[in-house]
């Protein structure tokens, strides 16, 4: 993705199972909106796997994935959470959570083995989830006089904007959703009706 206002996210869940020397690694990939949803899904997976020794995870939030966390949940430092996070980075996925649940099989894998297993389980879960490229959008209000309604509506149709709300006060107003990369173009097209009220969605 080279476009600055695009981001990749998950739109379905994904699951995987990776086995190594008797140990089982169950991977789960989820689309998430915020940290509260992360906590809820983590509890959901813990209920599903109450006897597992480790529930390791990583998530990325924010359009650029700027809010992130990785957790080893008792595994050697850097052997679980970081490999899971790296799979999210490789997939360029944000607003996403990956949890990998481990059942110990009796044979120690060592740190390199753990890193490989957590990475594989996470990558396979992400691969199983459906992804979508979305755009960062801004809500923009356009104010205009009643007799300008047709002209404004024609421009909105021409530019393919999504109308979110219409307001009928002293002047008419309309909230439209605009892709960030197109805001300056929209501003130029609608300069006769433009208001300085611009609110980020």
Secondary structure, 3 states (H helix, E strand, C coil): CCCCCEEEEECCCEEEEEEECCEEEEEEEEECCCHHHHHHHHHHHHHHCCCCCEEEEEEEECCCCCEEEEECCCCCCCCCHHHHHHHHHHCCECCEEEEEEEECCCCCCHHHHHHHHHHHHHHHHHHHCCEEEEECEEEEEEEECHHHHHHHHHHHHHHCCEEEEEEECCCEEEEEEEEHHHHHHHHHHCCCCEEEEEECC
